[in-house]
Amino acid sequence: MAYTGRVTSAESLGRILQQARLLNGLSQRELARRLGTSQRYIWELEAGKPSILMDRLFAMMRQTGVSLTATIGEDDHG
């Protein structure tokens, strides 16, 4: 069963990423290990911590009418 959600901010992206991680049975620490990054970085992404890049990205999307949708549950990550 797939879940689809609109990504409109760093916070909404973080919630979707967290849900996907949990559905895959991964802890933040394990996901960080697999990605070669820190657990804190995963936490910051999931918490929707502001960054200049993310702020600019979502501002540009709003100004240009771009929408982004994320789908969890379809096995296309091979």
mmCIF file of the N, C-alpha and C atoms, coordinates in Angstrom:
data_MODEL
# 
_entry.id   MODEL 
# 
loop_
_atom_site.group_PDB 
_atom_site.id 
_atom_site.type_symbol 
_atom_site.label_atom_id 
_atom_site.label_alt_id 
_atom_site.label_comp_id 
_atom_site.label_asym_id 
_atom_site.label_entity_id 
_atom_site.label_seq_id 
_atom_site.pdbx_PDB_ins_code 
_atom_site.Cartn_x 
_atom_site.Cartn_y 
_atom_site.Cartn_z 
_atom_site.occupancy 
_atom_site.B_iso_or_equiv 
_atom_site.pdbx_formal_charge 
_atom_site.auth_seq_id 
_atom_site.auth_comp_id 
_atom_site.auth_asym_id 
_atom_site.auth_atom_id 
_atom_site.pdbx_PDB_model_num 
ATOM 1   N N  . MET A 1 1  ? 0.845  -1.184 0.000   1.00 0.00 ? 1  MET A N  1 
ATOM 2   C CA . MET A 1 1  ? 0.000  0.000  0.000   1.00 0.00 ? 1  MET A CA 1 
ATOM 3   C C  . MET A 1 1  ? 0.887  1.243  0.000   1.00 0.00 ? 1  MET A C  1 
ATOM 4   N N  . ALA A 1 2  ? 0.652  2.132  -0.913  1.00 0.00 ? 2  ALA A N  1 
ATOM 5   C CA . ALA A 1 2  ? 1.470  3.327  -1.047  1.00 0.00 ? 2  ALA A CA 1 
ATOM 6   C C  . ALA A 1 2  ? 0.800  4.518  -0.368  1.00 0.00 ? 2  ALA A C  1 
ATOM 7   N N  . TYR A 1 3  ? 1.622  5.417  0.127   1.00 0.00 ? 3  TYR A N  1 
ATOM 8   C CA . TYR A 1 3  ? 1.163  6.678  0.699   1.00 0.00 ? 3  TYR A CA 1 
ATOM 9   C C  . TYR A 1 3  ? 1.778  7.789  -0.131  1.00 0.00 ? 3  TYR A C  1 
ATOM 10  N N  . THR A 1 4  ? 0.971  8.749  -0.515  1.00 0.00 ? 4  THR A N  1 
ATOM 11  C CA . THR A 1 4  ? 1.451  9.894  -1.275  1.00 0.00 ? 4  THR A CA 1 
ATOM 12  C C  . THR A 1 4  ? 1.124  11.162 -0.510  1.00 0.00 ? 4  THR A C  1 
ATOM 13  N N  . GLY A 1 5  ? 2.105  12.057 -0.432  1.00 0.00 ? 5  GLY A N  1 
ATOM 14  C CA . GLY A 1 5  ? 1.903  13.322 0.264   1.00 0.00 ? 5  GLY A CA 1 
ATOM 15  C C  . GLY A 1 5  ? 2.569  14.455 -0.488  1.00 0.00 ? 5  GLY A C  1 
ATOM 16  N N  . ARG A 1 6  ? 1.989  15.648 -0.355  1.00 0.00 ? 6  ARG A N  1 
ATOM 17  C CA . ARG A 1 6  ? 2.554  16.834 -0.989  1.00 0.00 ? 6  ARG A CA 1 
ATOM 18  C C  . ARG A 1 6  ? 3.677  17.383 -0.137  1.00 0.00 ? 6  ARG A C  1 
ATOM 19  N N  . VAL A 1 7  ? 4.758  17.756 -0.783  1.00 0.00 ? 7  VAL A N  1 
ATOM 20  C CA . VAL A 1 7  ? 5.904  18.344 -0.108  1.00 0.00 ? 7  VAL A CA 1 
ATOM 21  C C  . VAL A 1 7  ? 5.859  19.843 -0.354  1.00 0.00 ? 7  VAL A C  1 
ATOM 22  N N  . THR A 1 8  ? 5.566  20.600 0.702   1.00 0.00 ? 8  THR A N  1 
ATOM 23  C CA . THR A 1 8  ? 5.415  22.047 0.555   1.00 0.00 ? 8  THR A CA 1 
ATOM 24  C C  . THR A 1 8  ? 6.411  22.837 1.391   1.00 0.00 ? 8  THR A C  1 
ATOM 25  N N  . SER A 1 9  ? 7.161  22.142 2.225   1.00 0.00 ? 9  SER A N  1 
ATOM 26  C CA . SER A 1 9  ? 8.110  22.815 3.110   1.00 0.00 ? 9  SER A CA 1 
ATOM 27  C C  . SER A 1 9  ? 9.133  21.798 3.599   1.00 0.00 ? 9  SER A C  1 
ATOM 28  N N  . ALA A 1 10 ? 10.181 22.313 4.235   1.00 0.00 ? 10 ALA A N  1 
ATOM 29  C CA . ALA A 1 10 ? 11.173 21.415 4.828   1.00 0.00 ? 10 ALA A CA 1 
ATOM 30  C C  . ALA A 1 10 ? 10.525 20.538 5.893   1.00 0.00 ? 10 ALA A C  1 
ATOM 31  N N  . GLU A 1 11 ? 9.540  21.094 6.599   1.00 0.00 ? 11 GLU A N  1 
ATOM 32  C CA . GLU A 1 11 ? 8.856  20.341 7.653   1.00 0.00 ? 11 GLU A CA 1 
ATOM 33  C C  . GLU A 1 11 ? 8.047  19.186 7.074   1.00 0.00 ? 11 GLU A C  1 
ATOM 34  N N  . SER A 1 12 ? 7.318  19.442 5.999   1.00 0.00 ? 12 SER A N  1 
ATOM 35  C CA . SER A 1 12 ? 6.523  18.365 5.409   1.00 0.00 ? 12 SER A CA 1 
ATOM 36  C C  . SER A 1 12 ? 7.427  17.300 4.791   1.00 0.00 ? 12 SER A C  1 
ATOM 37  N N  . LEU A 1 13 ? 8.537  17.710 4.190   1.00 0.00 ? 13 LEU A N  1 
ATOM 38  C CA . LEU A 1 13 ? 9.494  16.748 3.661   1.00 0.00 ? 13 LEU A CA 1 
ATOM 39  C C  . LEU A 1 13 ? 10.072 15.900 4.801   1.00 0.00 ? 13 LEU A C  1 
ATOM 40  N N  . GLY A 1 14 ? 10.395 16.548 5.906   1.00 0.00 ? 14 GLY A N  1 
ATOM 41  C CA . GLY A 1 14 ? 10.935 15.828 7.057   1.00 0.00 ? 14 GLY A CA 1 
ATOM 42  C C  . GLY A 1 14 ? 9.972  14.786 7.594   1.00 0.00 ? 14 GLY A C  1 
ATOM 43  N N  . ARG A 1 15 ? 8.691  15.147 7.675   1.00 0.00 ? 15 ARG A N  1 
ATOM 44  C CA . ARG A 1 15 ? 7.685  14.195 8.166   1.00 0.00 ? 15 ARG A CA 1 
ATOM 45  C C  . ARG A 1 15 ? 7.572  12.986 7.231   1.00 0.00 ? 15 ARG A C  1 
ATOM 46  N N  . ILE A 1 16 ? 7.612  13.244 5.936   1.00 0.00 ? 16 ILE A N  1 
ATOM 47  C CA . ILE A 1 16 ? 7.524  12.152 4.960   1.00 0.00 ? 16 ILE A CA 1 
ATOM 48  C C  . ILE A 1 16 ? 8.757  11.262 5.046   1.00 0.00 ? 16 ILE A C  1 
ATOM 49  N N  . LEU A 1 17 ? 9.939  11.862 5.152   1.00 0.00 ? 17 LEU A N  1 
ATOM 50  C CA . LEU A 1 17 ? 11.159 11.069 5.267   1.00 0.00 ? 17 LEU A CA 1 
ATOM 51  C C  . LEU A 1 17 ? 11.160 10.231 6.542   1.00 0.00 ? 17 LEU A C  1 
ATOM 52  N N  . GLN A 1 18 ? 10.681 10.815 7.632   1.00 0.00 ? 18 GLN A N  1 
ATOM 53  C CA . GLN A 1 18 ? 10.612 10.070 8.887   1.00 0.00 ? 18 GLN A CA 1 
ATOM 54  C C  . GLN A 1 18 ? 9.659  8.883  8.760   1.00 0.00 ? 18 GLN A C  1 
ATOM 55  N N  . GLN A 1 19 ? 8.509  9.120  8.165   1.00 0.00 ? 19 GLN A N  1 
ATOM 56  C CA . GLN A 1 19 ? 7.531  8.051  7.981   1.00 0.00 ? 19 GLN A CA 1 
ATOM 57  C C  . GLN A 1 19 ? 8.112  6.929  7.124   1.00 0.00 ? 19 GLN A C  1 
ATOM 58  N N  . ALA A 1 20 ? 8.817  7.289  6.073   1.00 0.00 ? 20 ALA A N  1 
ATOM 59  C CA . ALA A 1 20 ? 9.428  6.286  5.201   1.00 0.00 ? 20 ALA A CA 1 
ATOM 60  C C  . ALA A 1 20 ? 10.482 5.480  5.953   1.00 0.00 ? 20 ALA A C  1 
ATOM 61  N N  . ARG A 1 21 ? 11.287 6.170  6.748   1.00 0.00 ? 21 ARG A N  1 
ATOM 62  C CA . ARG A 1 21 ? 12.308 5.474  7.536   1.00 0.00 ? 21 ARG A CA 1 
ATOM 63  C C  . ARG A 1 21 ? 11.670 4.485  8.495   1.00 0.00 ? 21 ARG A C  1 
ATOM 64  N N  . LEU A 1 22 ? 10.626 4.921  9.187   1.00 0.00 ? 22 LEU A N  1 
ATOM 65  C CA . LEU A 1 22 ? 9.949  4.057  10.154  1.00 0.00 ? 22 LEU A CA 1 
ATOM 66  C C  . LEU A 1 22 ? 9.286  2.868  9.464   1.00 0.00 ? 22 LEU A C  1 
ATOM 67  N N  . LEU A 1 23 ? 8.646  3.107  8.326   1.00 0.00 ? 23 LEU A N  1 
ATOM 68  C CA . LEU A 1 23 ? 8.017  2.019  7.583   1.00 0.00 ? 23 LEU A CA 1 
ATOM 69  C C  . LEU A 1 23 ? 9.033  0.979  7.103   1.00 0.00 ? 23 LEU A C  1 
ATOM 70  N N  . ASN A 1 24 ? 10.272 1.418  6.922   1.00 0.00 ? 24 ASN A N  1 
ATOM 71  C CA . ASN A 1 24 ? 11.336 0.510  6.519   1.00 0.00 ? 24 ASN A CA 1 
ATOM 72  C C  . ASN A 1 24 ? 12.044 -0.119 7.715   1.00 0.00 ? 24 ASN A C  1 
ATOM 73  N N  . GLY A 1 25 ? 11.559 0.190  8.911   1.00 0.00 ? 25 GLY A N  1 
ATOM 74  C CA . GLY A 1 25 ? 12.111 -0.417 10.114  1.00 0.00 ? 25 GLY A CA 1 
ATOM 75  C C  . GLY A 1 25 ? 13.522 0.023  10.449  1.00 0.00 ? 25 GLY A C  1 
ATOM 76  N N  . LEU A 1 26 ? 13.866 1.245  10.084  1.00 0.00 ? 26 LEU A N  1 
ATOM 77  C CA . LEU A 1 26 ? 15.213 1.753  10.313  1.00 0.00 ? 26 LEU A CA 1 
ATOM 78  C C  . LEU A 1 26 ? 15.235 2.777  11.438  1.00 0.00 ? 26 LEU A C  1 
ATOM 79  N N  . SER A 1 27 ? 16.259 2.702  12.255  1.00 0.00 ? 27 SER A N  1 
ATOM 80  C CA . SER A 1 27 ? 16.494 3.761  13.232  1.00 0.00 ? 27 SER A CA 1 
ATOM 81  C C  . SER A 1 27 ? 17.238 4.893  12.524  1.00 0.00 ? 27 SER A C  1 
ATOM 82  N N  . GLN A 1 28 ? 17.244 6.056  13.139  1.00 0.00 ? 28 GLN A N  1 
ATOM 83  C CA . GLN A 1 28 ? 18.016 7.159  12.568  1.00 0.00 ? 28 GLN A CA 1 
ATOM 84  C C  . GLN A 1 28 ? 19.494 6.771  12.482  1.00 0.00 ? 28 GLN A C  1 
ATOM 85  N N  . ARG A 1 29 ? 19.981 6.110  13.511  1.00 0.00 ? 29 ARG A N  1 
ATOM 86  C CA . ARG A 1 29 ? 21.388 5.704  13.546  1.00 0.00 ? 29 ARG A CA 1 
ATOM 87  C C  . ARG A 1 29 ? 21.718 4.739  12.400  1.00 0.00 ? 29 ARG A C  1 
ATOM 88  N N  . GLU A 1 30 ? 20.856 3.747  12.176  1.00 0.00 ? 30 GLU A N  1 
ATOM 89  C CA . GLU A 1 30 ? 21.113 2.772  11.109  1.00 0.00 ? 30 GLU A CA 1 
ATOM 90  C C  . GLU A 1 30 ? 21.042 3.438  9.742   1.00 0.00 ? 30 GLU A C  1 
ATOM 91  N N  . LEU A 1 31 ? 20.058 4.302  9.526   1.00 0.00 ? 31 LEU A N  1 
ATOM 92  C CA . LEU A 1 31 ? 19.970 4.997  8.242   1.00 0.00 ? 31 LEU A CA 1 
ATOM 93  C C  . LEU A 1 31 ? 21.202 5.866  8.020   1.00 0.00 ? 31 LEU A C  1 
ATOM 94  N N  . ALA A 1 32 ? 21.633 6.563  9.057   1.00 0.00 ? 32 ALA A N  1 
ATOM 95  C CA . ALA A 1 32 ? 22.834 7.398  8.955   1.00 0.00 ? 32 ALA A CA 1 
ATOM 96  C C  . ALA A 1 32 ? 24.053 6.550  8.589   1.00 0.00 ? 32 ALA A C  1 
ATOM 97  N N  . ARG A 1 33 ? 24.171 5.395  9.222   1.00 0.00 ? 33 ARG A N  1 
ATOM 98  C CA . ARG A 1 33 ? 25.300 4.501  8.928   1.00 0.00 ? 33 ARG A CA 1 
ATOM 99  C C  . ARG A 1 33 ? 25.274 4.084  7.450   1.00 0.00 ? 33 ARG A C  1 
ATOM 100 N N  . ARG A 1 34 ? 24.100 3.715  6.964   1.00 0.00 ? 34 ARG A N  1 
ATOM 101 C CA . ARG A 1 34 ? 23.972 3.282  5.566   1.00 0.00 ? 34 ARG A CA 1 
ATOM 102 C C  . ARG A 1 34 ? 24.288 4.406  4.586   1.00 0.00 ? 34 ARG A C  1 
ATOM 103 N N  . LEU A 1 35 ? 23.982 5.642  4.986   1.00 0.00 ? 35 LEU A N  1 
ATOM 104 C CA . LEU A 1 35 ? 24.213 6.788  4.108   1.00 0.00 ? 35 LEU A CA 1 
ATOM 105 C C  . LEU A 1 35 ? 25.590 7.415  4.301   1.00 0.00 ? 35 LEU A C  1 
ATOM 106 N N  . GLY A 1 36 ? 26.317 6.974  5.320   1.00 0.00 ? 36 GLY A N  1 
ATOM 107 C CA . GLY A 1 36 ? 27.629 7.547  5.588   1.00 0.00 ? 36 GLY A CA 1 
ATOM 108 C C  . GLY A 1 36 ? 27.560 8.950  6.144   1.00 0.00 ? 36 GLY A C  1 
ATOM 109 N N  . THR A 1 37 ? 26.558 9.206  6.981   1.00 0.00 ? 37 THR A N  1 
ATOM 110 C CA . THR A 1 37 ? 26.387 10.527 7.578   1.00 0.00 ? 37 THR A CA 1 
ATOM 111 C C  . THR A 1 37 ? 26.116 10.357 9.067   1.00 0.00 ? 37 THR A C  1 
ATOM 112 N N  . SER A 1 38 ? 25.802 11.430 9.738   1.00 0.00 ? 38 SER A N  1 
ATOM 113 C CA . SER A 1 38 ? 25.574 11.361 11.180  1.00 0.00 ? 38 SER A CA 1 
ATOM 114 C C  . SER A 1 38 ? 24.086 11.201 11.496  1.00 0.00 ? 38 SER A C  1 
ATOM 115 N N  . GLN A 1 39 ? 23.818 10.656 12.663  1.00 0.00 ? 39 GLN A N  1 
ATOM 116 C CA . GLN A 1 39 ? 22.442 10.535 13.144  1.00 0.00 ? 39 GLN A CA 1 
ATOM 117 C C  . GLN A 1 39 ? 21.833 11.924 13.310  1.00 0.00 ? 39 GLN A C  1 
ATOM 118 N N  . ARG A 1 40 ? 22.640 12.877 13.724  1.00 0.00 ? 40 ARG A N  1 
ATOM 119 C CA . ARG A 1 40 ? 22.150 14.249 13.897  1.00 0.00 ? 40 ARG A CA 1 
ATOM 120 C C  . ARG A 1 40 ? 21.641 14.826 12.567  1.00 0.00 ? 40 ARG A C  1 
ATOM 121 N N  . TYR A 1 41 ? 22.337 14.538 11.478  1.00 0.00 ? 41 TYR A N  1 
ATOM 122 C CA . TYR A 1 41 ? 21.908 15.029 10.166  1.00 0.00 ? 41 TYR A CA 1 
ATOM 123 C C  . TYR A 1 41 ? 20.540 14.455 9.803   1.00 0.00 ? 41 TYR A C  1 
ATOM 124 N N  . ILE A 1 42 ? 20.340 13.164 10.052  1.00 0.00 ? 42 ILE A N  1 
ATOM 125 C CA . ILE A 1 42 ? 19.041 12.540 9.796   1.00 0.00 ? 42 ILE A CA 1 
ATOM 126 C C  . ILE A 1 42 ? 17.977 13.211 10.653  1.00 0.00 ? 42 ILE A C  1 
ATOM 127 N N  . TRP A 1 43 ? 18.290 13.424 11.923  1.00 0.00 ? 43 TRP A N  1 
ATOM 128 C CA . TRP A 1 43 ? 17.345 14.081 12.831  1.00 0.00 ? 43 TRP A CA 1 
ATOM 129 C C  . TRP A 1 43 ? 16.983 15.474 12.323  1.00 0.00 ? 43 TRP A C  1 
ATOM 130 N N  . GLU A 1 44 ? 17.985 16.231 11.877  1.00 0.00 ? 44 GLU A N  1 
ATOM 131 C CA . GLU A 1 44 ? 17.728 17.589 11.377  1.00 0.00 ? 44 GLU A CA 1 
ATOM 132 C C  . GLU A 1 44 ? 16.837 17.566 10.136  1.00 0.00 ? 44 GLU A C  1 
ATOM 133 N N  . LEU A 1 45 ? 17.078 16.636 9.223   1.00 0.00 ? 45 LEU A N  1 
ATOM 134 C CA . LEU A 1 45 ? 16.228 16.516 8.032   1.00 0.00 ? 45 LEU A CA 1 
ATOM 135 C C  . LEU A 1 45 ? 14.787 16.200 8.429   1.00 0.00 ? 45 LEU A C  1 
ATOM 136 N N  . GLU A 1 46 ? 14.626 15.223 9.307   1.00 0.00 ? 46 GLU A N  1 
ATOM 137 C CA . GLU A 1 46 ? 13.282 14.816 9.715   1.00 0.00 ? 46 GLU A CA 1 
ATOM 138 C C  . GLU A 1 46 ? 12.566 15.898 10.517  1.00 0.00 ? 46 GLU A C  1 
ATOM 139 N N  . ALA A 1 47 ? 13.327 16.703 11.236  1.00 0.00 ? 47 ALA A N  1 
ATOM 140 C CA . ALA A 1 47 ? 12.735 17.783 12.024  1.00 0.00 ? 47 ALA A CA 1 
ATOM 141 C C  . ALA A 1 47 ? 12.411 19.004 11.169  1.00 0.00 ? 47 ALA A C  1 
ATOM 142 N N  . GLY A 1 48 ? 12.831 18.983 9.905   1.00 0.00 ? 48 GLY A N  1 
ATOM 143 C CA . GLY A 1 48 ? 12.571 20.122 9.026   1.00 0.00 ? 48 GLY A CA 1 
ATOM 144 C C  . GLY A 1 48 ? 13.379 21.343 9.407   1.00 0.00 ? 48 GLY A C  1 
ATOM 145 N N  . LYS A 1 49 ? 14.573 21.109 9.936   1.00 0.00 ? 49 LYS A N  1 
ATOM 146 C CA . LYS A 1 49 ? 15.432 22.227 10.339  1.00 0.00 ? 49 LYS A CA 1 
ATOM 147 C C  . LYS A 1 49 ? 15.695 23.122 9.136   1.00 0.00 ? 49 LYS A C  1 
ATOM 148 N N  . PRO A 1 50 ? 15.567 24.422 9.341   1.00 0.00 ? 50 PRO A N  1 
ATOM 149 C CA . PRO A 1 50 ? 15.759 25.348 8.214   1.00 0.00 ? 50 PRO A CA 1 
ATOM 150 C C  . PRO A 1 50 ? 17.201 25.351 7.712   1.00 0.00 ? 50 PRO A C  1 
ATOM 151 N N  . SER A 1 51 ? 17.322 25.495 6.420   1.00 0.00 ? 51 SER A N  1 
ATOM 152 C CA . SER A 1 51 ? 18.634 25.701 5.795   1.00 0.00 ? 51 SER A CA 1 
ATOM 153 C C  . SER A 1 51 ? 18.415 26.664 4.640   1.00 0.00 ? 51 SER A C  1 
ATOM 154 N N  . ILE A 1 52 ? 19.458 27.362 4.298   1.00 0.00 ? 52 ILE A N  1 
ATOM 155 C CA . ILE A 1 52 ? 19.356 28.332 3.206   1.00 0.00 ? 52 ILE A CA 1 
ATOM 156 C C  . ILE A 1 52 ? 18.938 27.632 1.913   1.00 0.00 ? 52 ILE A C  1 
ATOM 157 N N  . LEU A 1 53 ? 19.526 26.475 1.650   1.00 0.00 ? 53 LEU A N  1 
ATOM 158 C CA . LEU A 1 53 ? 19.197 25.741 0.426   1.00 0.00 ? 53 LEU A CA 1 
ATOM 159 C C  . LEU A 1 53 ? 17.728 25.351 0.394   1.00 0.00 ? 53 LEU A C  1 
ATOM 160 N N  . MET A 1 54 ? 17.228 24.775 1.480   1.00 0.00 ? 54 MET A N  1 
ATOM 161 C CA . MET A 1 54 ? 15.830 24.341 1.520   1.00 0.00 ? 54 MET A CA 1 
ATOM 162 C C  . MET A 1 54 ? 14.887 25.537 1.431   1.00 0.00 ? 54 MET A C  1 
ATOM 163 N N  . ASP A 1 55 ? 15.196 26.609 2.157   1.00 0.00 ? 55 ASP A N  1 
ATOM 164 C CA . ASP A 1 55 ? 14.352 27.808 2.108   1.00 0.00 ? 55 ASP A CA 1 
ATOM 165 C C  . ASP A 1 55 ? 14.250 28.345 0.685   1.00 0.00 ? 55 ASP A C  1 
ATOM 166 N N  . ARG A 1 56 ? 15.375 28.417 0.012   1.00 0.00 ? 56 ARG A N  1 
ATOM 167 C CA . ARG A 1 56 ? 15.385 28.929 -1.370  1.00 0.00 ? 56 ARG A CA 1 
ATOM 168 C C  . ARG A 1 56 ? 14.663 27.979 -2.320  1.00 0.00 ? 56 ARG A C  1 
ATOM 169 N N  . LEU A 1 57 ? 14.869 26.691 -2.117  1.00 0.00 ? 57 LEU A N  1 
ATOM 170 C CA . LEU A 1 57 ? 14.212 25.703 -2.963  1.00 0.00 ? 57 LEU A CA 1 
ATOM 171 C C  . LEU A 1 57 ? 12.693 25.832 -2.873  1.00 0.00 ? 57 LEU A C  1 
ATOM 172 N N  . PHE A 1 58 ? 12.153 25.864 -1.653  1.00 0.00 ? 58 PHE A N  1 
ATOM 173 C CA . PHE A 1 58 ? 10.701 25.940 -1.514  1.00 0.00 ? 58 PHE A CA 1 
ATOM 174 C C  . PHE A 1 58 ? 10.159 27.310 -1.916  1.00 0.00 ? 58 PHE A C  1 
ATOM 175 N N  . ALA A 1 59 ? 10.928 28.387 -1.733  1.00 0.00 ? 59 ALA A N  1 
ATOM 176 C CA . ALA A 1 59 ? 10.508 29.705 -2.208  1.00 0.00 ? 59 ALA A CA 1 
ATOM 177 C C  . ALA A 1 59 ? 10.423 29.720 -3.733  1.00 0.00 ? 59 ALA A C  1 
ATOM 178 N N  . MET A 1 60 ? 11.413 29.115 -4.380  1.00 0.00 ? 60 MET A N  1 
ATOM 179 C CA . MET A 1 60 ? 11.399 29.050 -5.844  1.00 0.00 ? 60 MET A CA 1 
ATOM 180 C C  . MET A 1 60 ? 10.230 28.213 -6.337  1.00 0.00 ? 60 MET A C  1 
ATOM 181 N N  . MET A 1 61 ? 9.962  27.111 -5.661  1.00 0.00 ? 61 MET A N  1 
ATOM 182 C CA . MET A 1 61 ? 8.818  26.274 -6.047  1.00 0.00 ? 61 MET A CA 1 
ATOM 183 C C  . MET A 1 61 ? 7.517  27.059 -5.940  1.00 0.00 ? 61 MET A C  1 
ATOM 184 N N  . ARG A 1 62 ? 7.350  27.800 -4.843  1.00 0.00 ? 62 ARG A N  1 
ATOM 185 C CA . ARG A 1 62 ? 6.126  28.590 -4.675  1.00 0.00 ? 62 ARG A CA 1 
ATOM 186 C C  . ARG A 1 62 ? 5.995  29.646 -5.767  1.00 0.00 ? 62 ARG A C  1 
ATOM 187 N N  . GLN A 1 63 ? 7.075  30.338 -6.057  1.00 0.00 ? 63 GLN A N  1 
ATOM 188 C CA . GLN A 1 63 ? 7.048  31.423 -7.044  1.00 0.00 ? 63 GLN A CA 1 
ATOM 189 C C  . GLN A 1 63 ? 6.808  30.932 -8.461  1.00 0.00 ? 63 GLN A C  1 
ATOM 190 N N  . THR A 1 64 ? 7.197  29.718 -8.741  1.00 0.00 ? 64 THR A N  1 
ATOM 191 C CA . THR A 1 64 ? 7.074  29.196 -10.108 1.00 0.00 ? 64 THR A CA 1 
ATOM 192 C C  . THR A 1 64 ? 5.931  28.205 -10.277 1.00 0.00 ? 64 THR A C  1 
ATOM 193 N N  . GLY A 1 65 ? 5.179  27.985 -9.204  1.00 0.00 ? 65 GLY A N  1 
ATOM 194 C CA . GLY A 1 65 ? 4.026  27.095 -9.291  1.00 0.00 ? 65 GLY A CA 1 
ATOM 195 C C  . GLY A 1 65 ? 4.382  25.618 -9.375  1.00 0.00 ? 65 GLY A C  1 
ATOM 196 N N  . VAL A 1 66 ? 5.552  25.253 -8.907  1.00 0.00 ? 66 VAL A N  1 
ATOM 197 C CA . VAL A 1 66 ? 5.985  23.850 -8.934  1.00 0.00 ? 66 VAL A CA 1 
ATOM 198 C C  . VAL A 1 66 ? 5.480  23.153 -7.681  1.00 0.00 ? 66 VAL A C  1 
ATOM 199 N N  . SER A 1 67 ? 4.925  21.970 -7.857  1.00 0.00 ? 67 SER A N  1 
ATOM 200 C CA . SER A 1 67 ? 4.538  21.165 -6.706  1.00 0.00 ? 67 SER A CA 1 
ATOM 201 C C  . SER A 1 67 ? 5.342  19.869 -6.723  1.00 0.00 ? 67 SER A C  1 
ATOM 202 N N  . LEU A 1 68 ? 5.569  19.350 -5.545  1.00 0.00 ? 68 LEU A N  1 
ATOM 203 C CA . LEU A 1 68 ? 6.364  18.146 -5.382  1.00 0.00 ? 68 LEU A CA 1 
ATOM 204 C C  . LEU A 1 68 ? 5.560  17.162 -4.558  1.00 0.00 ? 68 LEU A C  1 
ATOM 205 N N  . THR A 1 69 ? 5.501  15.933 -5.028  1.00 0.00 ? 69 THR A N  1 
ATOM 206 C CA . THR A 1 69 ? 4.773  14.883 -4.335  1.00 0.00 ? 69 THR A CA 1 
ATOM 207 C C  . THR A 1 69 ? 5.723  13.734 -4.060  1.00 0.00 ? 69 THR A C  1 
ATOM 208 N N  . ALA A 1 70 ? 5.626  13.189 -2.846  1.00 0.00 ? 70 ALA A N  1 
ATOM 209 C CA . ALA A 1 70 ? 6.450  12.039 -2.470  1.00 0.00 ? 70 ALA A CA 1 
ATOM 210 C C  . ALA A 1 70 ? 5.548  10.838 -2.254  1.00 0.00 ? 70 ALA A C  1 
ATOM 211 N N  . THR A 1 71 ? 6.011  9.678  -2.700  1.00 0.00 ? 71 THR A N  1 
ATOM 212 C CA . THR A 1 71 ? 5.260  8.446  -2.520  1.00 0.00 ? 71 THR A CA 1 
ATOM 213 C C  . THR A 1 71 ? 6.091  7.472  -1.699  1.00 0.00 ? 71 THR A C  1 
ATOM 214 N N  . ILE A 1 72 ? 5.473  6.938  -0.659  1.00 0.00 ? 72 ILE A N  1 
ATOM 215 C CA . ILE A 1 72 ? 6.115  5.938  0.193   1.00 0.00 ? 72 ILE A CA 1 
ATOM 216 C C  . ILE A 1 72 ? 5.415  4.616  -0.062  1.00 0.00 ? 72 ILE A C  1 
ATOM 217 N N  . GLY A 1 73 ? 6.190  3.572  -0.236  1.00 0.00 ? 73 GLY A N  1 
ATOM 218 C CA . GLY A 1 73 ? 5.591  2.253  -0.322  1.00 0.00 ? 73 GLY A CA 1 
ATOM 219 C C  . GLY A 1 73 ? 5.687  1.575  -1.663  1.00 0.00 ? 73 GLY A C  1 
ATOM 220 N N  . GLU A 1 74 ? 6.172  2.259  -2.667  1.00 0.00 ? 74 GLU A N  1 
ATOM 221 C CA . GLU A 1 74 ? 6.393  1.622  -3.952  1.00 0.00 ? 74 GLU A CA 1 
ATOM 222 C C  . GLU A 1 74 ? 7.857  1.255  -4.038  1.00 0.00 ? 74 GLU A C  1 
ATOM 223 N N  . ASP A 1 75 ? 8.134  0.011  -4.351  1.00 0.00 ? 75 ASP A N  1 
ATOM 224 C CA . ASP A 1 75 ? 9.500  -0.486 -4.352  1.00 0.00 ? 75 ASP A CA 1 
ATOM 225 C C  . ASP A 1 75 ? 10.195 -0.150 -5.661  1.00 0.00 ? 75 ASP A C  1 
ATOM 226 N N  . ASP A 1 76 ? 10.752 1.075  -5.710  1.00 0.00 ? 76 ASP A N  1 
ATOM 227 C CA . ASP A 1 76 ? 11.499 1.459  -6.903  1.00 0.00 ? 76 ASP A CA 1 
ATOM 228 C C  . ASP A 1 76 ? 12.919 1.881  -6.532  1.00 0.00 ? 76 ASP A C  1 
ATOM 229 N N  . HIS A 1 77 ? 13.325 1.597  -5.297  1.00 0.00 ? 77 HIS A N  1 
ATOM 230 C CA . HIS A 1 77 ? 14.674 1.981  -4.883  1.00 0.00 ? 77 HIS A CA 1 
ATOM 231 C C  . HIS A 1 77 ? 15.666 0.840  -5.042  1.00 0.00 ? 77 HIS A C  1 
ATOM 232 N N  . GLY A 1 78 ? 15.218 -0.272 -5.586  1.00 0.00 ? 78 GLY A N  1 
ATOM 233 C CA . GLY A 1 78 ? 15.971 -1.393 -6.016  1.00 0.00 ? 78 GLY A CA 1 
ATOM 234 C C  . GLY A 1 78 ? 17.060 -1.868 -5.193  1.00 0.00 ? 78 GLY A C  1 
# 
